[in-house]
Amino acid sequence: MELKMVMSTGVAKAQVRPEIELLLSCARTQVKPESANHIRDLASQQIDWEYLLATAFSHGVMPVLYRNLSALCPGAIPHPIRNDVRNWFQSHVQRNLRLTRELLRLIRILGERGIRTLPYKGPVLAAAVYGDISLRFFSDLDILVDKSDVLQAKEIILAHGYKLRKPLTDDQEAARLRSKNEKDLAFIDLEDIVKVELHWEVASLALFPLETRRLWDRLERFNLGGTKVLNLPTEDLLLVLCVHGAKHFFCRVEWICDIGELLASTSELDWAKVLEQSKRLRIKRMLFLGLILARDMLGAVVPAEISRDLDNDVETQILAERVRGSLFREPNASLEVVKRHFHRIGLRERSSDRMRLRLYFLKDYLRALVTPNEEDSSQFRLPSTLSFLYGILRPVRLVKAYGLNLLITKGNRKRRDSST
């Protein structure tokens, strides 16, 4: 599905489902009068409400959709569904409050042991950018610490009601801390409800070469629920949001919405600093991709000179068109990993960076190709003396399961093309 957007309103004007147009029109906290009228007009049409709400939920924008529909056309949602949505939103608010309290508790506990913490995304993003922790969905609590403090912070978190989501041996833990492609340890509380990610980098250094130690001296203070916490400056936060969304193919509207809300929440963004940092870190294409999507899909306002640069960046426009074209499609699981890898390679501006990623992904493919898992052992029952054969049988199983499917898909596509 191709989405052609009108930049002045951010509303789709091509042949798209009215549910998608309504979702995008509501995916913001500040609705202009003309947009409000458009939302009311759309909501009065024959809307598939179950599809709309399921799509909003899967894309993480249910809270702002509910808030805007409740404020602008509360009677539009059919009564039985309206009650379900209201109940969901109330539960969502309670969950966000609980997670925010837990985040502040962990920050306090770590701080008492002399560990500096930077909470980002989650409650801080919701409060600082959306202006209300109820208007953004979040499930994980992300806490950044200096790499030298990771092991001590891990022990403190384990001692205060958490366990590692995936147990690690000492060697595995050490290898994870050494790797340039790993950035966090994941925990879950003993009730299997609250998830915490302890970061030492904001993103893989292979994708985002921002050294965390450079951040600490320029962090700001933010009041979260009456507690002062450290927060990223707006310029750094914009880059982090664009990198995070880009590496995930911007497959959720909420990540585009984050960028739009950040731009709407400040009038003092230092664009020269943003561009300088993006060039130094070699992530300008990721920045531009996020800005194009937020501007063209959600009506985010960027300075005229930046907007001209976005329009003239042909390669990033192509990436943005691919994102828009696949955003509301059901993914093909057998092709998705390959597509994402090519996308991440295309995000890099230097040929040396693209080659480095190609080699990394190739090594990843080869490792996955020959490393057996539980499904291999369940399909091929071998005695322990012959277990080494799993490494040979695994490629055979993968070709049978996925390779033939790909060939069939290509063959069907060729037949369709020749018949049209």
Sequence and secondary structure as in RCSB ss.txt:
>XXXX:A:sequence
MELKMVMSTGVAKAQVRPEIELLLSCARTQVKPESANHIRDLASQQIDWEYLLATAFSHGVMPVLYRNLSALCPG
AIPHPIRNDVRNWFQSHVQRNLRLTRELLRLIRILGERGIRTLPYKGPVLAAAVYGDISLRFFSDLDILVDKSDV
LQAKEIILAHGYKLRKPLTDDQEAARLRSKNEKDLAFIDLEDIVKVELHWEVASLALFPLETRRLWDRLERFNLG
GTKVLNLPTEDLLLVLCVHGAKHFFCRVEWICDIGELLASTSELDWAKVLEQSKRLRIKRMLFLGLILARDMLGA
VVPAEISRDLDNDVETQILAERVRGSLFREPNASLEVVKRHFHRIGLRERSSDRMRLRLYFLKDYLRALVTPNEE
DSSQFRLPSTLSFLYGILRPVRLVKAYGLNLLITKGNRKRRDSST
>XXXX:A:secstr
    EETTTTEE SS  HHHHHHHHHSSS   HHHHHHHHHHHTS   HHHHHHHHHHTT HHHHHHHHHHH TT
SS HHHHHHHHHHHHHHHHHHHHHHHHHHHHHHHHHHTT   EEESHHHHIIIIISSGGGS   EEEEE  GGGH
HHHHHHHHHTTEEESS   HHHHHHHHH SS  EEEEEETTS  EEEEESSSS TTT    GGGTGGG EEEEET
TEEEEE  HHHHHHHHHHHHHHTTT SHHHHHHHHHHHHH S   HHHHHHHHHHTT HHHHHHHHHHHHHHH  
   HHHHHHHHH HHHHHHHHHHHHHTTS   HHHHHHHHHHHHHHH  SHHHHHHHHHHHHHHHHHHHH   HH
HHHHS   GGGGGGHHHHHHHHHIIIIIHHHHHHHHHHHHHHHH 
